[in-house]
Amino acid sequence: MAKRRNRWVLLPILPLALMLGCGEMGKVDQGRVIEFNPAKETVTFIQDVKADVGNPDYSGAPHVYTLPKDPNERGADPRAGKRMKLDTKAKEITIYDVASKGFKKIPYTLIDEKDGVSKDNPLVAGKKFPAVDKAKKTITIYSGRQKMLVTFSLPEEYFALPEDTWEAGDEVRVYYKEPGKALRFMNISKTDIFKK
């Protein structure tokens, strides 16, 4: 009888012991890439504070991670860009400004907007975006997530900024235990999770 009682006492402790034996669980972080350094194997991204697939919010702090050395734990190299948000209702674009190390909202004058434009649409398929026309003072942006093709004009001073200012960097996700050191790295923008 005493042996049976001891077994019942040990049962609630067993799952706890197993969890502790597995070690500390890691954390996940994700955001939009603003800088990728292939020589140093580091990536800097603006954290997505919502982590909502349909409605991300790239307004968090910049996070820097070293990438895993093991190629099996590492996805495709990311493309960097400074565009955080294209708000067609407010007619403004939010960028990450490297000089001030902060966000800047820039109002624009709409020239043309087409909605429901898929990636295989002849308007965008095989073409490079953003398309910056310094002579006409226009920028054309295609947002695959929003399925929008938008052309707008800006004051001349903004055309001195690098072209990646208007580009949306890839969205990436890292798994880590130690801050700043990715154990796993996934380029969400270049990974088709539904591909067989």
C-alpha positions as CSV (number, residue, x, y, z in Angstrom):
1,M,0.0,0.0,0.0
2,A,2.9,2.4,0.8
3,K,4.5,1.7,-2.6
4,R,1.3,2.6,-4.4
5,R,0.9,5.8,-2.4
6,N,4.5,6.8,-3.3
7,R,3.7,6.3,-7.0
8,W,0.8,8.7,-6.8
9,V,2.9,11.3,-5.1
10,L,5.6,11.1,-7.8
11,L,3.1,11.4,-10.8
12,P,2.5,15.2,-10.5
13,I,6.3,15.8,-10.1
14,L,7.2,13.8,-13.3
15,P,6.1,16.3,-15.9
16,L,7.9,19.1,-14.1
17,A,11.1,17.1,-13.9
18,L,10.9,16.3,-17.6
19,M,10.4,20.0,-18.5
20,L,13.4,21.1,-16.3
21,G,15.5,18.4,-17.9
22,C,14.9,19.7,-21.4
23,G,16.5,23.0,-20.5
24,E,15.4,26.6,-21.0
25,M,12.9,27.2,-23.9
26,G,13.9,29.7,-26.5
27,K,12.0,32.8,-27.8
28,V,10.9,33.9,-31.2
29,D,11.4,37.4,-32.7
30,Q,10.4,38.7,-36.1
31,G,10.4,41.9,-38.1
32,R,11.3,43.7,-41.4
33,V,15.0,43.8,-42.4
34,I,16.7,47.2,-42.6
35,E,20.3,45.9,-42.9
36,F,22.0,42.7,-43.8
37,N,25.8,42.3,-43.5
38,P,26.9,39.1,-45.3
39,A,30.5,39.5,-44.2
40,K,29.7,39.7,-40.5
41,E,26.7,37.4,-40.9
42,T,24.4,39.8,-39.1
43,V,20.9,41.0,-39.7
44,T,19.1,44.1,-38.3
45,F,15.4,44.3,-38.4
46,I,12.6,46.4,-37.1
47,Q,10.5,44.3,-34.7
48,D,6.9,43.5,-35.7
49,V,5.1,44.4,-32.5
50,K,1.8,42.7,-33.5
51,A,3.0,39.5,-35.2
52,D,-0.3,39.5,-37.1
53,V,0.3,38.0,-40.5
54,G,-2.4,40.1,-42.2
55,N,-1.7,43.3,-40.5
56,P,1.9,43.6,-39.2
57,D,3.1,46.7,-37.3
58,Y,6.8,47.4,-37.9
59,S,7.2,50.0,-35.2
60,G,9.4,48.2,-32.6
61,A,13.0,48.8,-31.9
62,P,15.8,47.7,-34.2
63,H,17.1,44.2,-33.2
64,V,20.5,42.9,-34.4
65,Y,21.2,39.1,-34.6
66,T,24.2,37.1,-35.7
67,L,23.0,34.3,-38.0
68,P,23.4,30.6,-37.3
69,K,26.6,29.0,-38.8
70,D,24.8,25.8,-39.6
71,P,23.2,26.2,-43.1
72,N,20.4,23.8,-42.0
73,E,19.3,26.3,-39.4
74,R,19.4,29.2,-41.8
75,G,17.0,30.4,-44.6
76,A,17.7,32.5,-47.6
77,D,19.7,35.7,-47.2
78,P,17.4,38.7,-46.7
79,R,16.9,41.8,-48.8
80,A,17.0,45.0,-46.8
81,G,14.8,48.1,-47.2
82,K,13.7,51.0,-45.2
83,R,10.0,51.2,-46.0
84,M,7.9,50.1,-43.0
85,K,4.4,51.0,-44.1
86,L,2.5,52.2,-47.1
87,D,-0.8,53.8,-45.9
88,T,-2.9,54.6,-49.0
89,K,-5.8,55.9,-46.9
90,A,-3.7,58.6,-45.2
91,K,-1.5,58.9,-48.3
92,E,1.7,58.6,-46.4
93,I,4.7,56.3,-46.4
94,T,6.6,55.4,-43.2
95,I,10.3,54.8,-43.5
96,Y,13.1,54.0,-41.1
97,D,15.5,57.0,-41.2
98,V,19.0,55.8,-40.7
99,A,20.3,59.3,-39.9
100,S,17.9,60.0,-37.0
101,K,17.6,56.3,-36.1
102,G,13.9,56.7,-36.0
103,F,10.7,56.5,-38.1
104,K,9.6,59.2,-40.5
105,K,6.1,59.6,-42.0
106,I,6.2,61.2,-45.4
107,P,2.9,62.5,-47.0
108,Y,2.7,61.9,-50.7
109,T,0.7,63.2,-53.6
110,L,-1.1,60.3,-55.3
111,I,-0.6,59.9,-59.1
112,D,-2.1,56.4,-59.6
113,E,-3.3,53.5,-57.5
114,K,-4.3,50.0,-58.6
115,D,-5.8,47.5,-56.2
116,G,-6.0,43.7,-56.4
117,V,-2.8,43.4,-58.4
118,S,-1.3,39.9,-57.9
119,K,2.4,39.1,-58.3
120,D,1.7,37.4,-61.7
121,N,-0.1,40.4,-63.1
122,P,1.6,41.8,-66.3
123,L,1.7,45.2,-64.6
124,V,4.3,43.9,-62.1
125,A,5.5,40.5,-63.2
126,G,9.2,40.6,-64.1
127,K,9.5,44.3,-63.2
128,K,11.7,45.8,-60.5
129,F,10.2,47.9,-57.8
130,P,10.4,50.5,-56.4
131,A,10.7,52.4,-59.6
132,V,12.2,55.8,-58.9
133,D,11.9,58.4,-61.7
134,K,13.9,61.4,-60.7
135,A,13.0,63.4,-63.8
136,K,9.3,63.1,-63.2
137,K,9.7,63.2,-59.4
138,T,7.6,60.0,-59.0
139,I,8.0,56.7,-57.2
140,T,6.1,53.5,-58.1
141,I,5.8,50.9,-55.3
142,Y,4.3,47.5,-55.5
143,S,3.2,45.9,-52.3
144,G,2.6,42.1,-52.7
145,R,1.1,41.8,-49.3
146,Q,-1.5,44.6,-50.0
147,K,-1.8,43.7,-53.7
148,M,-1.3,47.4,-54.6
149,L,0.6,49.2,-57.3
150,V,0.9,52.8,-56.3
151,T,2.6,55.8,-58.0
152,F,3.1,59.0,-56.1
153,S,5.1,62.2,-56.2
154,L,7.3,63.7,-53.4
155,P,9.2,66.9,-52.9
156,E,12.6,67.0,-54.7
157,E,14.6,66.6,-51.4
158,Y,13.4,63.0,-51.0
159,F,15.0,61.9,-54.2
160,A,18.5,62.3,-52.7
161,L,17.7,59.4,-50.4
162,P,19.0,55.9,-51.4
163,E,16.5,53.8,-53.5
164,D,16.2,51.2,-50.7
165,T,14.4,53.9,-48.7
166,W,11.3,53.0,-50.7
167,E,11.8,49.2,-50.6
168,A,10.2,46.9,-48.1
169,G,12.8,44.6,-46.6
170,D,12.1,40.9,-46.2
171,E,10.2,39.8,-43.2
172,V,12.3,37.4,-41.1
173,R,11.9,35.3,-38.0
174,V,14.5,34.2,-35.5
175,Y,14.5,31.6,-32.7
176,Y,17.0,32.4,-29.9
177,K,17.9,31.7,-26.3
178,E,20.7,34.3,-26.0
179,P,19.8,37.9,-27.0
180,G,21.4,38.8,-30.3
181,K,22.3,35.3,-31.3
182,A,19.9,33.5,-33.7
183,L,19.8,29.7,-33.3
184,R,17.4,29.4,-36.3
185,F,16.7,32.0,-39.0
186,M,13.8,32.0,-41.4
187,N,13.2,34.4,-44.3
188,I,9.4,34.4,-44.3
189,S,9.3,36.5,-47.5
190,K,11.2,33.9,-49.4
191,T,9.8,30.8,-47.8
192,D,6.7,29.1,-49.2
193,I,5.5,27.2,-46.2
194,F,2.7,25.6,-48.3
195,K,5.1,24.2,-50.9
196,K,5.2,20.4,-50.9
